[in-house]
Amino acid sequence: MSALWIAHVTVTDEDAYGKYAALATKAITQHGGTFIARGGRFVQLEGQARPRNVVARFPSVEAAEECYNSDVYQRALSHARDASERELMIVEIDE
């Protein structure tokens, strides 16, 4: 079953986060991920709003986890850790 990688982000350092985004995009596409949403308009109905929301679709939960744990994505995270506040989750799609 497919899975969604859902990130809610507040960027605090645009330059460093740009480096994260470039490497993260590479990792996501290498693991079969495709972007559904990257930023854009949203309506926050409950909980804490974050100005940037990203959704990527992966072939499986395992593929999304492998992406997260990959060397490329971990290098990307080294740029994001001090450049953003974020939540990230993987959700299996019931198809």
Buried (B, 14 or more C-beta within 10 A) or exposed (E): EBBBBBBBBBBEBEEBBEBBBEBBBBBBEEBBBEEEBEEEEEEEEEEEEBEBBBBBBBBBBEBBBBBBEBEBBEBBBEBBEEBBEBEBEBEEEEE
